[in-house]
Amino acid sequence: MDKNWLISERSRFGNQTSISEIEVKTISIDKLIKLYGIPSLIKVDVEGAENIVLKSLTQKVPLLCFEWAAEWLNENIECVEYLTKLGFFKFDIQLHDNYTYHPQSFNYTKDSLIEKLKNAKFKVDWGMVWCS
């Protein structure tokens, strides 16, 4: 989790005043793939640290989604740019988080997805970006 998700005025949750930091052991997505094999879906929902977690993946997988929020536009774009370098070229955008959602089609290119993210309502719009 990025602590700015809780304390930044930029965040819809930025009014938290009583937080404490703890260190946790982490493992890269690449290491998980090495241990368990390539999954059919990777979902990254880590409250503002999606761009950090995604950088621990260095290969394309069949399907991936990550949480986006309008107030984190630059970080959202950074994720899309990075995933494009890994070979993801088809995208779908989901508003909010419906745990049973699965895209039926991928109607966005990198550029059209970024344009959609740029037009999202600050501190209102959020959801999942799906990548294939």
C-alpha positions as CSV (number, residue, x, y, z in Angstrom):
1,M,0.0,0.0,0.0
2,D,1.2,3.5,-0.8
3,K,0.6,5.6,2.4
4,N,-0.4,8.5,0.2
5,W,-3.5,6.6,-0.5
6,L,-4.5,7.4,3.1
7,I,-2.9,10.7,3.8
8,S,-2.6,12.7,0.5
9,E,-5.2,15.5,-0.2
10,R,-5.1,14.1,-3.7
11,S,-6.8,10.8,-2.5
12,R,-10.4,10.3,-1.7
13,F,-9.2,8.6,1.5
14,G,-6.7,11.3,2.3
15,N,-8.2,12.4,5.6
16,Q,-6.6,9.6,7.7
17,T,-4.7,11.1,10.6
18,S,-3.9,8.0,12.7
19,I,-1.8,5.6,10.6
20,S,1.3,3.7,11.4
21,E,3.8,2.1,9.1
22,I,4.9,-1.5,9.2
23,E,7.4,-3.4,7.1
24,V,6.2,-6.5,5.4
25,K,8.1,-9.1,3.5
26,T,7.2,-9.1,-0.2
27,I,7.7,-11.4,-3.2
28,S,7.8,-10.4,-6.8
29,I,5.2,-11.6,-9.3
30,D,8.1,-13.1,-11.3
31,K,9.1,-15.2,-8.3
32,L,5.5,-16.3,-7.7
33,I,5.4,-17.4,-11.4
34,K,8.6,-19.3,-11.0
35,L,7.3,-21.1,-7.9
36,Y,3.7,-21.8,-9.0
37,G,3.6,-21.4,-12.8
38,I,1.9,-18.9,-15.0
39,P,-1.6,-18.0,-13.7
40,S,-4.6,-17.5,-16.0
41,L,-5.3,-14.2,-14.3
42,I,-3.3,-11.7,-12.1
43,K,-5.3,-9.1,-10.2
44,V,-3.3,-6.3,-8.6
45,D,-5.3,-4.2,-6.1
46,V,-2.8,-2.7,-3.6
47,E,-4.2,0.7,-2.8
48,G,-2.0,3.0,-4.8
49,A,1.1,0.9,-5.2
50,E,0.0,-0.9,-8.4
51,N,2.8,0.7,-10.4
52,I,5.4,-0.7,-8.0
53,V,3.9,-4.2,-7.9
54,L,3.5,-4.4,-11.7
55,K,7.2,-3.7,-12.2
56,S,7.9,-7.0,-10.4
57,L,6.5,-8.7,-13.5
58,T,8.8,-8.9,-16.5
59,Q,6.7,-11.1,-18.8
60,K,3.3,-11.1,-20.4
61,V,0.7,-13.3,-18.9
62,P,-2.7,-14.3,-20.4
63,L,-4.8,-11.8,-18.5
64,L,-4.1,-9.1,-15.9
65,C,-6.1,-6.4,-14.2
66,F,-5.1,-3.6,-11.9
67,E,-7.0,-1.1,-9.8
68,W,-7.1,2.5,-11.1
69,A,-8.5,5.6,-9.5
70,A,-9.0,9.0,-11.3
71,E,-6.9,10.9,-8.7
72,W,-3.8,8.7,-9.5
73,L,-3.8,9.5,-13.2
74,N,0.0,9.7,-13.6
75,E,0.4,6.3,-11.8
76,N,-2.4,4.8,-13.9
77,I,-0.7,5.9,-17.1
78,E,2.7,4.6,-15.8
79,C,1.1,1.1,-15.3
80,V,-0.4,1.1,-18.9
81,E,2.9,2.2,-20.4
82,Y,4.8,-0.5,-18.6
83,L,2.4,-3.2,-19.4
84,T,2.5,-2.2,-23.1
85,K,6.2,-2.8,-23.0
86,L,5.5,-6.3,-21.8
87,G,3.3,-7.0,-24.8
88,F,-0.2,-6.1,-23.5
89,F,-2.0,-4.3,-26.3
90,K,-5.7,-4.9,-25.7
91,F,-7.5,-3.2,-22.8
92,D,-10.8,-2.9,-21.1
93,I,-11.9,-0.6,-18.3
94,Q,-14.3,-1.4,-15.5
95,L,-15.9,1.1,-13.3
96,H,-15.9,0.1,-9.6
97,D,-15.1,-3.5,-8.7
98,N,-17.5,-6.2,-9.4
99,Y,-15.8,-9.4,-8.3
100,T,-17.6,-11.5,-10.9
101,Y,-16.8,-9.2,-13.8
102,H,-14.8,-10.6,-16.8
103,P,-14.4,-8.6,-19.9
104,Q,-16.2,-9.9,-23.0
105,S,-14.1,-7.8,-25.3
106,F,-11.1,-5.5,-25.2
107,N,-12.2,-2.4,-27.0
108,Y,-9.4,0.0,-26.0
109,T,-5.9,0.5,-27.3
110,K,-3.2,2.0,-25.1
111,D,-4.0,5.5,-26.4
112,S,-7.8,5.2,-26.2
113,L,-7.5,3.8,-22.7
114,I,-5.2,6.6,-21.5
115,E,-7.7,9.1,-23.0
116,K,-10.5,7.5,-21.1
117,L,-8.5,7.6,-17.9
118,K,-7.7,11.3,-18.5
119,N,-11.4,12.1,-18.7
120,A,-12.3,10.2,-15.5
121,K,-13.9,12.3,-12.7
122,F,-11.3,13.1,-10.0
123,K,-12.0,11.4,-6.6
124,V,-15.2,9.8,-8.1
125,D,-14.2,7.3,-10.8
126,W,-12.2,4.2,-10.1
127,G,-12.2,0.5,-11.0
128,M,-10.1,-2.1,-12.8
129,V,-8.1,-1.9,-16.0
130,W,-8.1,-5.3,-17.8
131,C,-5.1,-6.1,-20.0
132,S,-4.6,-8.9,-22.6
